[in-house]
Amino acid sequence: MQTYTPPLRDMKFVISELHDFSRLTKLDAFSAIDADLAETVLEEAGKFVSEVLLPLNVIGDREGCRLENGIVRTPTGFREAYAAFCEAGWSSVTGLPDYGGQGLPETIGMLISEMICSANLSFGLYPGLTNGAMTALRKYGSEDLKSRYLEKMISGTWSASMCLTEAQCGTDLGLVRTRATPADDGSWRVTGSKIFISAGDHDLTENIVHLVLARLPDAPAGIKGISLFLVPKFLPREDGSPGERNGVVCTALEHKMGIRGSATCQLSFDDAKGWLVGQAHKGMQAMFAMMNSERLGVGIQGLGIAEISYQSAVAYAKDRLQGRSLAGTRYPNLPADPIIVHPDVRRMLMTMRVTAEGCRALGAWVAGELDISEHGASETERRDAEDFVALMTPVVKAMFTDLGNDAANLAVQTYGGHGYIVDHGVEQLARDSRIAMIYEGTNGIQALDLVGRKLPAHTGRNLRGLFHPVSRFIEENRSHPALGKMTGHLERAFGALQLATGHIAQRGMSDPEEAAAAATDYLRLTGLVALAFLWARTAQIAGSKTDAQGPDKAFYAAKLSSAQFFYDRILPDTAALYLKIKSGKASMMSLPEDVF
């Protein structure tokens, strides 16, 4: 069965020990918040996801969503769970206080999102899409649109969707055909079809706010001719209540490999009334604000899957009896030893463990910098944080989802044949995890974004947020009596990243295909170095807790063991990644197309 207990102790470690949460609470925006309040919020969120969302995960997968007489029905229990979710205030945790939000840091929102995604990824997509849409509306919407829609979206009364993809265009949004024509009242009329729209229609909220990419009649060709429009399912009345039905309908539901409890819709817009968000022909600017928020959110989906995969696999490995330990019988009173005694099972469990804990540490670092980029005390502080978030967004999206999918498949492998059948629920995790590597820009696109946009931006300035703290840590700990060896391994991996960065910058200028050929490996190399840095800092903290007693003593000892496993079994991959990057594009591109 799917096993999940919110990892609150590790979350407390991440925000209070590994990262300086007081850095956020010193900001005016978060002056009323402290670590104790943050931990209380996380504890309550953990109760909600465990008691309400986790029991619905399998139900959502088996029932799926249904389109009945033009109405999309969510699985049994989802409506009640969503109402309880909003009533408890979970939809408004990081929302703007001016519009009814609680104004908590994104750092806390990220950890809550992780718990939701662990317990029920399909459910999490409904409020998750709304958060992304709110980001775009907050940054680019008119005051009238913000006053009319944000409060309803923050409260969860209304949800939102992102309507980008069409049958002929996925990544290449310059091929969008949906049209918007001006109306006499200052609004626009939107006509076209969209596919793969997560939370595009459902019965959870009284209204759905669609953010739709479309072209104006005079739009230039390609990506520069796209505008963004807000198109509600129901047109709001003056009092803010939903009015008449707009010209948007769900024509079909996608039949999917996973996340079956999430309504993935085909939508038809027929002269639907909408309003421009941002400037005409500048829709990509607003869309990327929304997409970047969602890309970080999708990365956290990978983390959530990794955690529940790990916990489920551990529970099974402790219970399943097969064979005897190669070192000698461990449980002579049992007919066989539990499989957790076997080295290869330990390899899988430890890989899942360091994946979840490492990604949580990195995700919280990025979320904290996102908070600083929005609320930092100085322009320089905000700019530096924004640079770091820009650099790490594709890494979080791609690496977290790759590793989350790996963890889900390792869980299936740990269960063996019992993992392949539906009874235990881990095959659902493998199916659910797969989409995260695809939507909001495939992971290959994330890698291209990293090497094509983020590295050269501002003459490489984005790299400072990662490179400088890693370099400082190495300098300060190279001769550390306990950390020296680990620091040496980090220094070699960091050196490989620096050399790979120079290689891509040099070769990519003369041949863009060289940079593209190295992109996926470079993204993983960047991510592994970031994880190595955080695991070294974790070991440093854990090693200083020699006076810890009780559960804390075991917690810090486990951190040291996990850090060592990462350095012994995961970090060596950086050497291979560097060699692959250096090999260039030749063998990748030499085979003629007609031979494939």
C-alpha positions in Angstrom: 0.0 0.0 0.0 1.0 3.6 -0.4 2.8 4.7 2.8 3.3 8.3 3.8 4.0 10.3 6.9 4.9 14.0 6.3 8.7 14.3 6.9 8.3 17.2 9.4 11.5 16.6 11.2 13.5 16.9 8.0 11.5 20.0 7.0 12.3 21.6 10.3 16.0 20.8 9.8 15.9 22.3 6.3 14.3 25.7 7.2 15.8 26.1 10.7 19.3 24.6 10.5 20.4 24.2 6.9 18.9 27.5 5.7 18.6 30.6 7.8 14.9 31.1 8.1 15.5 34.3 10.2 16.8 35.9 7.0 13.2 35.9 5.8 11.6 36.8 9.1 13.7 40.0 9.2 12.0 41.2 6.0 9.0 43.6 6.5 6.7 41.2 4.5 7.3 38.4 7.0 8.0 40.2 10.2 5.0 38.6 11.9 6.3 35.1 11.2 8.9 33.0 13.1 10.2 29.5 12.8 7.8 28.2 15.5 4.8 29.5 13.5 6.2 28.0 10.3 6.6 24.6 12.0 3.1 24.8 13.4 1.7 25.5 9.9 3.6 22.6 8.5 2.4 20.2 11.2 -1.3 21.2 10.5 -0.7 20.8 6.7 0.8 17.4 7.4 -2.3 16.3 9.3 -4.6 17.5 6.5 -2.8 15.7 3.7 -2.5 12.5 5.7 -6.1 12.4 6.9 -7.9 13.9 3.9 -5.8 13.7 0.7 -3.8 10.5 1.0 -6.9 8.2 1.2 -8.2 9.7 -2.0 -5.1 9.1 -4.1 -5.9 5.5 -5.1 -9.6 6.4 -5.5 -8.8 9.2 -7.9 -6.5 7.0 -9.9 -9.1 4.2 -10.3 -12.2 6.4 -10.9 -10.6 9.2 -12.9 -12.6 12.2 -14.1 -15.8 11.9 -16.2 -17.4 14.2 -18.7 -21.2 13.9 -18.3 -23.6 16.1 -20.3 -21.0 18.8 -20.6 -20.0 18.7 -17.0 -16.7 17.4 -15.7 -17.0 15.3 -12.6 -14.0 14.8 -10.3 -13.5 11.5 -8.5 -15.4 10.5 -5.3 -14.4 12.7 -2.4 -12.5 15.3 -4.3 -15.2 18.0 -4.0 -15.5 17.5 -0.2 -11.7 17.5 0.1 -11.3 20.7 -1.9 -14.0 22.4 0.2 -12.2 21.4 3.3 -8.9 22.5 1.8 -10.2 26.0 1.2 -12.1 26.2 4.5 -8.8 25.4 6.3 -7.1 28.2 4.5 -4.6 26.1 2.5 -5.4 27.8 -0.7 -4.4 31.2 0.6 -1.1 30.4 2.5 1.2 32.4 0.2 -1.5 34.7 -1.2 -1.2 38.5 -1.1 -2.7 39.9 2.2 -4.2 42.8 0.2 -6.5 40.2 -1.5 -7.2 38.0 1.5 -4.0 35.9 1.5 -2.0 34.9 4.5 1.3 36.2 3.1 3.5 33.4 4.3 6.8 32.8 2.5 7.1 30.7 -0.6 9.5 28.6 1.4 6.6 27.4 3.6 4.3 27.1 0.5 6.9 24.9 -1.2 7.0 22.4 1.7 3.2 22.3 1.9 3.1 21.7 -1.8 5.5 18.9 -1.4 3.3 17.2 1.1 0.2 17.6 -1.1 2.1 16.1 -4.1 3.3 13.2 -2.0 -0.2 12.4 -0.7 -2.2 13.1 -3.9 -0.5 14.6 -6.9 -3.7 14.7 -9.0 -5.5 16.8 -6.3 -2.5 19.1 -6.0 -2.8 20.1 -9.7 -6.1 22.0 -9.1 -4.7 24.6 -6.6 -1.3 24.4 -8.2 -2.5 25.8 -11.5 -4.3 28.5 -9.8 -1.1 29.6 -8.0 0.7 30.0 -11.4 -2.1 32.0 -12.9 -2.2 34.3 -9.9 1.5 35.0 -10.4 0.9 36.2 -14.0 -2.2 38.2 -13.0 -0.4 39.8 -10.0 2.5 40.9 -12.2 0.8 41.9 -15.4 -2.9 42.2 -14.8 -4.7 45.6 -14.7 -5.9 46.8 -11.3 -9.5 46.1 -12.4 -8.7 42.5 -13.2 -6.7 42.0 -10.0 -9.5 43.5 -7.8 -12.1 41.4 -9.6 -10.3 38.0 -9.7 -7.4 37.7 -7.2 -9.4 37.5 -4.0 -11.6 34.8 -5.4 -8.6 32.8 -6.6 -6.7 33.2 -3.4 -9.7 32.0 -1.4 -10.0 29.0 -3.7 -13.6 29.9 -4.6 -12.4 30.3 -8.2 -9.6 28.2 -9.7 -7.6 28.8 -12.9 -6.0 27.1 -15.8 -3.2 27.8 -18.3 -4.3 27.4 -21.9 -1.2 27.3 -24.1 -1.0 24.1 -26.0 -2.8 23.4 -29.3 -2.8 20.4 -31.5 -0.2 21.8 -33.8 1.9 23.6 -31.1 3.4 22.5 -27.9 6.9 23.9 -27.2 6.8 26.1 -30.3 4.1 28.6 -29.1 4.8 30.7 -32.2 2.4 28.3 -34.0 -0.6 29.3 -31.9 -3.7 29.8 -34.0 -6.3 30.9 -31.4 -7.6 34.4 -32.3 -8.7 37.4 -30.3 -10.7 40.3 -31.9 -11.5 43.6 -30.1 -15.0 44.3 -28.9 -16.7 47.6 -28.5 -16.7 47.4 -24.7 -12.9 47.2 -24.4 -12.9 43.4 -24.0 -11.9 40.8 -26.6 -13.6 37.8 -28.2 -11.4 34.7 -28.2 -11.9 31.8 -30.6 -9.8 28.6 -30.9 -9.1 25.2 -29.4 -6.7 24.1 -26.7 -5.5 20.7 -25.6 -3.8 19.1 -22.6 -5.3 21.7 -20.3 -4.8 20.6 -16.7 -7.8 21.6 -14.4 -9.4 23.0 -17.5 -12.9 22.1 -16.3 -14.2 20.4 -13.1 -16.8 20.6 -10.4 -14.6 21.8 -7.5 -15.1 25.6 -7.8 -17.9 27.9 -8.9 -15.8 29.5 -11.6 -12.6 28.8 -13.6 -10.4 31.6 -14.8 -8.6 30.6 -18.0 -5.4 32.4 -19.1 -5.3 31.9 -22.8 -2.6 32.6 -25.4 -4.0 34.0 -28.6 -3.2 36.3 -31.6 -4.7 39.7 -32.3 -5.8 40.4 -35.9 -2.7 42.6 -36.5 -0.3 40.3 -34.7 3.2 39.8 -36.2 4.1 36.2 -37.1 5.8 33.9 -34.7 6.4 34.2 -31.0 6.3 38.0 -31.0 2.7 38.0 -32.1 1.2 36.3 -29.0 -1.0 38.0 -26.4 -2.4 36.7 -23.1 -6.1 36.9 -22.2 -8.1 36.2 -19.1 -11.2 34.3 -20.1 -13.6 33.2 -17.3 -15.9 30.2 -17.5 -18.7 32.3 -16.2 -18.8 36.1 -16.6 -18.7 37.8 -13.2 -21.7 40.0 -12.2 -21.1 43.4 -10.6 -21.4 41.8 -7.2 -18.6 39.3 -8.1 -20.9 36.3 -8.3 -20.7 34.0 -11.4 -23.1 35.2 -14.1 -23.9 33.9 -17.6 -21.8 31.1 -19.2 -19.0 32.3 -21.4 -18.2 30.8 -24.8 -15.8 28.1 -23.5 -16.6 24.4 -23.1 -14.8 21.2 -22.4 -15.2 19.0 -25.5 -13.2 16.0 -24.3 -11.1 14.6 -21.5 -7.7 13.1 -22.2 -7.3 9.4 -21.3 -3.9 9.3 -19.6 -1.2 7.1 -18.3 -1.4 8.8 -14.9 -2.7 11.7 -12.8 -6.1 10.4 -13.6 -7.8 12.3 -10.8 -6.8 15.5 -12.5 -9.1 16.7 -15.3 -6.9 17.2 -18.4 -9.2 18.8 -20.9 -9.7 19.7 -24.5 -11.3 23.2 -24.5 -13.1 25.1 -27.2 -13.3 28.8 -27.2 -16.1 30.2 -29.4 -16.3 34.0 -29.3 -15.5 33.8 -25.6 -15.3 37.1 -23.8 -11.9 37.9 -22.4 -9.6 40.7 -21.2 -6.0 41.4 -22.2 -3.4 40.6 -19.5 -0.3 42.8 -20.0 0.4 44.4 -23.3 -0.7 43.4 -26.7 1.8 41.1 -28.5 3.7 40.7 -25.1 1.9 37.6 -23.9 5.1 35.5 -23.7 6.4 37.9 -21.0 3.3 37.3 -18.8 3.2 33.7 -19.8 6.8 33.1 -18.6 6.0 34.6 -15.2 3.2 32.0 -15.0 5.4 29.2 -16.5 8.4 29.8 -14.3 6.2 29.6 -11.2 4.7 26.3 -12.5 8.1 24.9 -13.4 9.3 25.3 -9.8 5.9 23.7 -8.8 6.4 20.8 -11.1 9.9 20.2 -9.7 8.3 19.9 -6.3 5.9 17.3 -7.7 8.9 15.2 -8.5 10.2 15.7 -4.9 6.8 14.7 -3.5 6.7 11.5 -5.6 10.3 10.7 -4.5 9.3 10.9 -0.8 6.2 8.7 -0.9 8.1 6.3 -3.1 10.8 6.0 -0.5 8.5 5.6 2.4 6.4 3.0 0.7 9.5 1.0 -0.4 10.9 1.2 3.1 7.7 -0.1 4.7 7.6 -3.0 2.2 11.3 -3.8 2.6 11.0 -4.1 6.3 8.0 -6.4 6.0 8.7 -8.6 3.0 10.6 -11.8 4.0 12.8 -13.4 1.3 16.1 -15.2 1.6 18.8 -14.8 4.2 21.4 -12.1 4.7 24.6 -12.9 2.9 26.4 -11.9 6.1 24.5 -14.6 8.1 21.0 -15.0 9.3 19.7 -11.8 10.9 16.3 -12.9 12.1 16.6 -16.6 13.1 13.1 -16.6 14.6 11.6 -15.8 11.1 11.4 -18.2 8.1 13.4 -15.6 6.1 15.0 -12.2 6.6 13.3 -9.1 5.5 14.6 -7.9 2.2 16.0 -4.7 3.8 19.1 -6.7 4.8 20.2 -7.2 1.2 22.8 -4.7 -0.2 21.0 -4.1 -3.5 17.7 -3.3 -1.7 19.7 -0.9 0.5 21.2 0.7 -2.7 17.7 1.4 -3.9 16.4 2.7 -0.6 19.4 4.9 0.0 19.2 6.3 -3.5 15.5 7.3 -2.9 16.4 8.7 0.5 19.2 11.0 -0.6 17.1 12.0 -3.6 14.2 13.2 -1.5 16.2 14.8 1.3 18.7 16.4 -1.1 16.0 17.8 -3.4 14.1 19.1 -0.4 17.2 21.0 0.7 17.8 22.5 -2.7 14.1 23.3 -3.3 13.9 25.2 0.0 17.1 27.1 -1.0 15.5 28.2 -4.3 12.2 29.0 -2.6 13.9 31.2 0.0 15.7 33.1 -2.8 12.4 33.5 -4.5 11.1 35.2 -1.4 14.1 37.4 -1.3 13.7 38.3 -5.0 10.2 39.6 -4.2 10.7 41.1 -0.8 14.4 41.8 -0.3 15.4 45.0 1.4 17.7 46.3 -1.4 17.6 46.3 -5.2 20.9 44.4 -5.3 19.7 41.7 -2.9 16.5 41.3 -5.0 18.5 41.2 -8.2 21.0 38.6 -7.0 18.2 36.4 -5.7 16.3 36.7 -9.0 19.4 35.7 -10.9 19.8 32.6 -8.7 16.1 31.6 -9.1 16.4 32.1 -12.9 19.5 29.8 -13.0 18.0 27.1 -10.8 14.4 27.0 -12.1 15.2 24.6 -15.1 17.5 22.5 -12.8 14.7 22.1 -10.2 12.1 21.3 -12.8 14.2 18.8 -14.8 16.4 17.2 -12.2 13.7 16.8 -9.5 11.2 15.2 -11.9 13.9 12.9 -13.4 14.9 11.8 -9.9 11.3 11.5 -8.8 10.5 9.2 -11.7 13.6 7.2 -10.9 12.5 6.9 -7.3 9.0 5.7 -8.3 10.5 3.0 -10.5 13.0 2.0 -7.7 10.0 1.6 -5.4 8.3 -0.7 -8.0 11.6 -2.6 -8.2 11.8 -2.9 -4.4 8.3 -4.5 -4.3 9.2 -6.8 -7.2 6.2 -8.5 -8.8 4.0 -7.0 -6.1 5.0 -3.5 -7.3 3.9 -4.3 -10.8 0.3 -5.0 -9.9 -2.2 -2.4 -8.7 -2.8 -3.8 -5.2 0.1 -1.9 -3.5 -0.3 1.4 -5.3 3.4 2.0 -6.2 2.8 1.4 -9.9 0.5 4.4 -9.7 3.4 6.4 -8.4 5.4 5.4 -11.4 2.6 6.4 -13.8 1.8 9.6 -12.0 5.5 10.7 -11.9 6.0 10.4 -15.7 4.1 13.5 -16.7 6.2 15.8 -14.6 9.1 15.2 -17.0 7.0 16.4 -19.9 4.6 19.2 -19.0 5.5 22.9 -18.4 8.3 22.3 -20.9 9.9 18.9 -21.4 13.1 18.3 -19.5 15.1 18.6 -22.7 13.6 22.1 -23.1 14.7 22.9 -19.5 18.3 21.9 -20.4 18.2 24.1 -23.5 16.9 27.0 -21.4 19.7 26.6 -19.0 22.5 26.6 -21.6 20.9 28.9 -24.1 19.4 31.5 -21.9 20.4 31.3 -18.3 24.2 30.8 -18.7 24.8 33.7 -21.1 22.4 36.1 -19.5 24.0 39.2 -18.0 27.5 37.9 -19.1 27.2 34.8 -16.8 26.0 36.8 -13.7 23.4 34.2 -12.9 26.1 31.7 -12.0 27.3 33.7 -9.1 24.5 32.6 -6.8 25.6 29.0 -7.0 29.3 29.2 -7.8 30.3 31.8 -5.1 28.8 29.9 -2.0 30.2 26.6 -3.2 33.7 28.2 -3.8 33.6 29.8 -0.3 32.6 26.5 1.4 35.5 24.7 -0.3 38.0 27.3 0.8 36.7 27.3 4.3 36.6 23.5 4.7 39.4 22.1 2.6 41.4 21.3 5.7 38.5 20.5 8.0 39.4 17.4 10.0 36.1 15.7 9.5 34.9 17.3 6.2 38.2 17.6 4.4 37.8 14.4 2.3 34.2 15.2 1.4 35.2 18.8 0.5 37.9 17.4 -1.8 35.3 15.4 -3.7 33.1 18.5 -3.9 36.0 20.6 -5.2 36.7 18.1 -8.0 33.0 18.0 -9.0 32.8 21.8 -8.9 35.9 22.0 -11.0 34.3 19.7 -13.6 31.3 22.1 -13.6 33.5 25.1 -14.1 35.4 23.4 -17.0 32.1 22.3 -18.5 30.7 25.8 -18.3 33.7 27.2 -20.1 33.6 24.5 -22.7 29.9 25.1 -23.5 30.4 28.9 -23.6 33.3 28.6 -26.0 31.9 25.9 -28.3 28.4 27.1 -28.2 29.3 30.5 -29.6 30.5 29.1 -32.8 28.1 26.1 -33.0 24.8 26.2 -31.1 24.4 22.4 -31.6 27.4 21.8 -29.5 25.8 23.6 -26.5 22.5 21.7 -27.2 24.2 18.4 -27.3 25.7 19.0 -23.9 22.6 20.6 -22.3 21.0 17.7 -20.6 24.3 16.4 -19.1 25.2 19.9 -18.1 21.9 20.4 -16.3 22.4 17.2 -14.3 26.0 18.2 -13.5 24.9 21.6 -12.2 22.2 19.9 -10.1 24.5 17.3 -8.6 27.1 19.9 -7.6 24.3 21.9 -5.9 23.2 18.8 -4.1 26.7 17.9 -3.1 27.2 21.4 -1.6 24.0 21.0 0.4 24.9 17.5 1.6 28.4 18.7 2.7 26.7 21.5 4.7 24.3 19.0 6.1 27.2 16.8 7.2 28.9 19.8 8.7 25.8 20.5 10.8 25.1 16.9 11.7 28.7 16.4 12.7 28.5 19.3 15.2 25.5 17.7 17.0 27.6 15.3 19.1 25.5 16.1 22.2 22.2 15.3 20.6 20.0 12.8 22.5 17.0 10.6 21.8 15.4 10.9 18.3 17.7 13.8 17.4 20.8 11.6 17.9 19.5 9.1 15.4 18.4 11.9 13.0 21.8 13.4 12.8 23.5 10.1 12.5 21.2 9.3 9.6 22.2 12.6 8.0 25.8 11.7 8.2 25.2 8.3 6.7 23.1 9.7 3.9 25.6 12.4 3.1 28.4 9.7 2.8 26.2 7.6 0.5 25.6 10.6 -1.8 29.3 11.2 -2.0 30.2 7.6 -2.5 27.5 6.5 -4.9 25.9 9.5 -6.6 28.5 12.3 -6.9 30.9 10.1 -8.9 28.4 10.5 -11.8 29.7 14.0 -12.3 33.0 12.7 -13.8 31.1 10.7 -16.4 28.8 13.7 -17.1 31.9 15.9 -17.8 33.4 13.3 -20.2 30.1 13.2 -22.1 29.9 16.9 -22.3 33.5 17.1 -23.6 32.8 14.4 -26.3 30.8 17.0 -28.2 28.0 16.5 -30.7 29.8 14.4 -33.4 28.5 10.9 -32.6 25.1 12.3 -31.7 24.6 14.1 -35.1 26.6 12.1 -37.5 24.0 9.4 -38.5 22.1 10.5 -41.6 18.3 11.0 -40.9 17.3 8.5 -43.5 19.2 5.7 -41.7 17.1 6.1 -38.5 
